[in-house]
Amino acid sequence: AQTVTQSQPEMSVQEAETVTLSCTYDTSESDYYLFWYKQPPSRQMILVIRQEAYKQQNATENRFSVNFQKAAKSFSLKISDSQLGDAAMYFCAYRTGETSGSRLTFGEGTQLTVNP
Amino acid sequence: KAGVTQTPRYLIKTRGQQVTLSCSPISGHRSVSWYQQTPGQGLQFLFEYFSETQRNKGNFPGRFSGRQFSNSRSEMNVSTLELGDSALYLCASSLARDTFRNTQYFGPGTRLTVL
């Protein structure tokens, strides 16, 4: 079974600084997708960024970027120029191939605090 | 385009009762998945529906069931509620089941409290 591990239950960053959230996963599949979702206090899960395993290039979305290390099964999220609105719980998620459909496996989450 | 909607947003029930939660996917989305979120167990997959058929099921007891209608709207039902069923229930929709490359978009959730 696939597992996703986020080893940092809590992280904090100063406004305008950069922070990196860690995620590791375990799988025997070769084709899969990885995601970072953000869940603010409203509890609405919001997609931040996604990465296709077959792509070597790291995904970027504005201030958000990932460091995808396939051999190490590592998928970290870097938030640059942190803003107060970035404060939220961040979940790393994994989805495998066709046999699992749309099923996502989530990590435990990292609570990010942004200090003014 | 309207996002995923879930009703009701909050629900209070007592042990032994049953409950039905509803999810309307984004227009054009045909796959609906359900997740349970609790402080102790985190986010866990319940089931996925596509074209009115259950495609995938997580490791939950038979008290948890669901269905999908021809307009892609989905309901999940929990019978004989237990205190441990108190959770945030999240629904997510995606475009199609034909490829897992479609991204899931989540609704705001239904907060169920069992007393």
Chai-1 contact restraints between the chains, C-beta under 6 A:
chainA,res_idxA,chainB,res_idxB,connection_type,confidence,min_distance_angstrom,max_distance_angstrom,comment,restraint_id
A,R43,B,G109,contact,1.0,0.0,6.0,A-B,restraint_1
A,Q44,B,P108,contact,1.0,0.0,6.0,A-B,restraint_2
A,M45,B,F106,contact,1.0,0.0,6.0,A-B,restraint_3
A,R95,B,F100,contact,1.0,0.0,6.0,A-B,restraint_4
A,E98,B,F100,contact,1.0,0.0,6.0,A-B,restraint_5
A,G101,B,E48,contact,1.0,0.0,6.0,A-B,restraint_6
A,G101,B,R55,contact,1.0,0.0,6.0,A-B,restraint_7
A,G101,B,N56,contact,1.0,0.0,6.0,A-B,restraint_8
A,G101,B,R97,contact,1.0,0.0,6.0,A-B,restraint_9
A,S102,B,S31,contact,1.0,0.0,6.0,A-B,restraint_10
A,S102,B,S33,contact,1.0,0.0,6.0,A-B,restraint_11
A,S102,B,E48,contact,1.0,0.0,6.0,A-B,restraint_12
A,S102,B,S94,contact,1.0,0.0,6.0,A-B,restraint_13
A,S102,B,Q104,contact,1.0,0.0,6.0,A-B,restraint_14
A,R103,B,F45,contact,1.0,0.0,6.0,A-B,restraint_15
A,R103,B,N56,contact,1.0,0.0,6.0,A-B,restraint_16
A,F106,B,L43,contact,1.0,0.0,6.0,A-B,restraint_17
A,E108,B,G42,contact,1.0,0.0,6.0,A-B,restraint_18
